[in-house]
């Protein structure tokens, strides 16, 4: 493996067994929110938004490295990115999420997303759950996915 690639430490190694099929109840989990511009669901500035939100949360001493970063693919032209924080972050759009959240891990290239969404919805139905909202958690950046040899993506549903 390339020595430069081995030195990358921006994304912690993802452990799929810790999240696959997991359910959590959140009460006012804190996030800061940013907007990613897209063209037909293809992100144009995802890395820049991630870097900006991470820097804002880190400089405030509020970045929560345990909470997933959730992406709400709510338009062909953009998506909302939610970065987990431990409290109010000055100068950021602070939001909170509450409810029951269910997680299902997938692995592979991003172009499999339509298949994963269908599989996720089928899996949810088989467990008797109905989603109110689906988010995507990209567990690592592309460089770290290459470093670890796996590209895990987690489908996350807020359920009734």
Helices and strands as residue ranges (DSSP letters): H 3-7, G 16-18, E 23-39, E 42-43, H 46-59, E 70-75, E 78-84, E 93-107, G 110-112, H 113-126, E 131-138, H 142-148, E 152-159
